[in-house]
Amino acid sequence: MAEPIIVASDVHKHFGSFHALRGVSLTVQPGEVVVVIGPSGSGKSTFIRTLNALDPHDGGSVVVDGIPLQGARNLDAVRREVGMVFQSFNLFPHLSVLENVTLAPTRVRRTNKAEAERRALELLRRVGIEEQAHKFPAQLSGGQQQRVAIARALAMDPKVMLFDEPTSALDPEMIKEVLDVMKDLARGGMTMLVVTHEMGFAREVADRILFFDQGLIVEDTTPEAFYNNPQHERARVFLSKILGH
């Protein structure tokens, strides 16, 4: 068995008096696709945001690719290895698509401009929007913007990709184009943690499903077991609401 790429041990997070994460422990192997689901406010987005310290944890430990998530130098090293795709795209509006994708490799990895642009165009081709390279984000649909955001994260050659509800801000007809890119990444062996309500995607792509409730992982199992025989009452209620049975 390979060394795990993510090890979270007894992770806690408070926002003021609100105890958002109550001792979350998780091990993820390289190449695993882990889908995180649960009701609003259950801690799922907070948890994946602790994995690159966008929300620094305040108890327990997080180790990514052998690097403990503490200290500025370690934090920079981890963030270079972990790509993140947000709900709301977070593209730079004043930069073209190509400039959005090349910014981090040229600034952080010191990749030369020509090589960064070659790689960016390759990634934009991979996500199906190479022809949009010289447009600005405002000229694109939401689905296209999210695919730019995925290409931008991939431009750093991350070892792990985090997705925080990447389709929840999209119109229904745009969701498929983003999920198809994510399925392609999963098939290519990318380690992925995905917070989503897209149950069909979870069933098709996940190696594991984590179900969060009140700041804890209450189920950690295969998609088949989760859909067919959820163990936790809260998971059964959640599934019945989402799936209508």
C-alpha positions as CSV (number, residue, x, y, z in Angstrom):
1,M,0.0,0.0,0.0
2,A,1.3,3.4,-0.9
3,E,1.9,6.0,1.8
4,P,-1.4,8.0,2.3
5,I,-1.3,11.4,0.6
6,I,-3.7,13.0,3.2
7,V,-3.8,12.1,6.9
8,A,-6.2,14.1,9.1
9,S,-6.2,13.2,12.8
10,D,-8.8,14.5,15.3
11,V,-9.2,17.8,13.4
12,H,-11.2,20.5,15.2
13,K,-12.3,23.9,14.0
14,H,-14.2,26.6,15.9
15,F,-15.8,29.8,14.5
16,G,-16.3,31.7,17.7
17,S,-18.5,29.6,19.9
18,F,-19.6,27.4,17.0
19,H,-17.7,24.0,16.9
20,A,-17.7,23.3,13.2
21,L,-15.4,20.3,13.2
22,R,-15.6,18.0,16.2
23,G,-12.6,15.6,15.8
24,V,-12.5,14.5,12.1
25,S,-10.0,11.8,11.2
26,L,-9.4,10.6,7.6
27,T,-6.8,8.9,5.5
28,V,-6.8,9.3,1.7
29,Q,-4.6,7.2,-0.6
30,P,-3.0,8.6,-3.8
31,G,-5.5,8.3,-6.7
32,E,-8.6,8.0,-4.5
33,V,-11.7,9.9,-5.3
34,V,-13.5,10.8,-2.1
35,V,-17.0,12.5,-2.4
36,V,-18.1,14.4,0.7
37,I,-21.8,14.9,1.2
38,G,-24.1,16.0,4.0
39,P,-26.6,18.6,5.0
40,S,-25.8,22.4,5.0
41,G,-23.8,23.4,8.0
42,S,-22.5,19.8,8.6
43,G,-18.8,20.8,8.3
44,K,-18.0,19.3,4.9
45,S,-16.8,22.5,3.2
46,T,-15.0,23.6,6.3
47,F,-13.2,20.3,6.4
48,I,-11.8,20.4,2.9
49,R,-10.8,24.0,3.4
50,T,-8.6,22.9,6.4
51,L,-6.7,20.6,4.1
52,N,-4.9,23.7,2.5
53,A,-5.4,25.9,5.6
54,L,-7.9,28.3,3.9
55,D,-9.7,27.6,7.2
56,P,-6.8,26.8,9.6
57,H,-7.6,23.9,12.0
58,D,-7.3,24.7,15.7
59,G,-7.0,21.2,17.0
60,G,-5.6,17.9,15.8
61,S,-3.2,17.5,12.8
62,V,-3.3,17.6,9.0
63,V,-0.4,16.0,6.9
64,V,-0.5,16.3,3.1
65,D,2.1,14.4,1.1
66,G,4.2,13.9,4.2
67,I,4.2,17.7,5.1
68,P,2.5,18.7,8.4
69,L,0.2,21.7,7.8
70,Q,1.9,24.1,10.2
71,G,4.4,26.9,9.7
72,A,4.5,29.3,6.8
73,R,7.1,27.4,4.8
74,N,5.2,24.1,5.1
75,L,1.9,25.9,4.2
76,D,3.4,27.2,1.0
77,A,4.8,23.8,0.1
78,V,1.4,22.2,0.7
79,R,-0.5,24.8,-1.3
80,R,1.8,24.2,-4.2
81,E,0.6,20.6,-4.2
82,V,-3.1,21.1,-3.6
83,G,-5.4,22.6,-6.3
84,M,-8.7,24.1,-5.3
85,V,-11.9,24.8,-7.3
86,F,-14.5,26.9,-5.6
87,Q,-18.2,27.3,-5.9
88,S,-17.9,30.8,-7.4
89,F,-15.0,30.3,-9.8
90,N,-12.8,33.1,-8.3
91,L,-11.2,34.0,-11.6
92,F,-9.3,37.3,-11.9
93,P,-11.8,39.4,-14.0
94,H,-9.1,41.8,-15.4
95,L,-7.0,38.9,-16.8
96,S,-7.7,36.9,-19.9
97,V,-8.5,33.1,-19.6
98,L,-4.9,32.4,-20.7
99,E,-3.4,34.9,-18.1
100,N,-5.6,33.4,-15.3
101,V,-4.2,29.9,-16.1
102,T,-0.5,31.0,-16.5
103,L,-0.4,33.3,-13.4
104,A,0.5,30.8,-10.7
105,P,3.0,28.7,-12.7
106,T,5.0,31.8,-13.7
107,R,4.8,33.5,-10.3
108,V,5.0,30.6,-7.9
109,R,6.8,27.8,-9.9
110,R,8.9,30.3,-12.0
111,T,7.9,28.6,-15.2
112,N,9.0,30.6,-18.2
113,K,6.1,32.4,-20.0
114,A,6.3,30.4,-23.3
115,E,6.2,27.0,-21.4
116,A,3.4,28.2,-19.1
117,E,1.3,29.3,-22.1
118,R,2.0,26.0,-23.9
119,R,0.9,24.1,-20.9
120,A,-2.1,26.4,-20.3
121,L,-3.4,25.9,-23.9
122,E,-3.0,22.1,-23.5
123,L,-5.1,22.2,-20.3
124,L,-7.7,24.5,-21.9
125,R,-7.9,21.9,-24.7
126,R,-8.3,19.2,-22.1
127,V,-11.3,21.0,-20.5
128,G,-12.8,21.8,-23.9
129,I,-12.4,25.6,-24.1
130,E,-9.1,26.2,-25.9
131,E,-10.8,28.6,-28.3
132,Q,-11.7,30.9,-25.3
133,A,-8.1,31.5,-24.3
134,H,-8.0,35.2,-25.1
135,K,-11.5,36.1,-23.8
136,F,-12.1,37.6,-20.3
137,P,-14.1,35.7,-17.6
138,A,-17.1,38.0,-18.0
139,Q,-17.4,36.9,-21.7
140,L,-17.8,33.2,-20.7
141,S,-20.8,31.2,-19.4
142,G,-20.6,29.9,-15.8
143,G,-19.8,26.4,-17.0
144,Q,-16.9,27.7,-19.1
145,Q,-15.6,29.8,-16.2
146,Q,-15.6,26.8,-13.9
147,R,-13.7,24.8,-16.5
148,V,-11.1,27.7,-16.6
149,A,-10.9,27.4,-12.8
150,I,-10.2,23.7,-13.1
151,A,-7.5,24.3,-15.8
152,R,-6.0,27.0,-13.6
153,A,-5.7,24.6,-10.6
154,L,-4.3,21.9,-12.8
155,A,-1.6,24.3,-14.2
156,M,0.3,23.9,-10.9
157,D,0.5,20.1,-11.4
158,P,-1.1,19.4,-8.1
159,K,-1.0,16.1,-6.4
160,V,-4.5,16.6,-4.9
161,M,-7.6,18.5,-6.2
162,L,-10.2,19.9,-3.8
163,F,-13.6,20.8,-5.2
164,D,-16.0,22.8,-3.0
165,E,-19.5,22.4,-4.5
166,P,-18.1,23.2,-8.0
167,T,-21.5,23.0,-9.7
168,S,-23.8,24.6,-7.2
169,A,-23.6,28.1,-8.8
170,L,-24.3,26.8,-12.3
171,D,-27.4,26.5,-14.4
172,P,-28.6,22.9,-14.9
173,E,-27.5,22.7,-18.5
174,M,-23.9,23.7,-17.5
175,I,-23.5,21.2,-14.7
176,K,-22.8,18.2,-17.0
177,E,-19.9,19.9,-18.9
178,V,-18.1,20.5,-15.5
179,L,-18.8,17.1,-14.2
180,D,-17.5,15.5,-17.4
181,V,-14.2,17.3,-16.9
182,M,-14.1,16.0,-13.3
183,K,-14.9,12.5,-14.4
184,D,-12.0,12.7,-16.9
185,L,-9.7,13.8,-14.1
186,A,-10.8,10.9,-11.8
187,R,-10.3,8.4,-14.6
188,G,-6.8,9.8,-15.1
189,G,-5.9,8.9,-11.5
190,M,-6.0,12.4,-9.8
191,T,-6.5,12.3,-6.0
192,M,-9.8,14.2,-5.5
193,L,-11.9,15.3,-2.6
194,V,-15.2,16.7,-3.8
195,V,-18.0,18.3,-1.8
196,T,-21.1,18.0,-3.9
197,H,-24.8,17.3,-4.0
198,E,-24.5,15.7,-7.4
199,M,-25.5,12.1,-6.4
200,G,-25.2,10.6,-9.8
201,F,-21.6,11.8,-10.0
202,A,-20.9,10.5,-6.6
203,R,-22.3,7.0,-7.5
204,E,-20.4,6.9,-10.8
205,V,-17.0,8.3,-9.8
206,A,-16.4,8.0,-6.0
207,D,-14.2,5.3,-4.5
208,R,-15.6,6.4,-1.1
209,I,-18.4,8.5,0.2
210,L,-18.0,10.5,3.4
211,F,-21.3,11.6,5.0
212,F,-20.9,14.5,7.4
213,D,-23.3,15.5,10.2
214,Q,-22.8,18.1,12.9
215,G,-19.0,18.3,12.4
216,L,-18.3,14.6,12.2
217,I,-17.9,11.9,9.6
218,V,-20.7,9.5,10.4
219,E,-20.3,7.3,7.4
220,D,-17.2,6.4,5.4
221,T,-18.1,3.7,2.9
222,T,-18.4,2.7,-0.8
223,P,-21.1,4.4,-3.0
224,E,-22.9,1.1,-3.3
225,A,-23.1,0.5,0.4
226,F,-24.1,4.2,1.1
227,Y,-26.9,4.2,-1.4
228,N,-28.2,0.8,-0.8
229,N,-27.7,0.4,2.9
230,P,-26.9,3.6,4.8
231,Q,-26.1,2.8,8.4
232,H,-26.8,6.1,10.1
233,E,-30.3,7.5,10.6
234,R,-29.3,11.0,9.5
235,A,-27.9,9.6,6.2
236,R,-31.1,7.7,5.6
237,V,-33.2,10.9,6.0
238,F,-30.8,12.8,3.8
239,L,-30.9,10.3,1.0
240,S,-34.7,10.0,1.1
241,K,-35.0,13.8,0.7
242,I,-32.4,14.0,-2.1
243,L,-33.4,10.9,-4.0
244,G,-37.1,11.0,-3.2
245,H,-37.5,7.6,-1.7
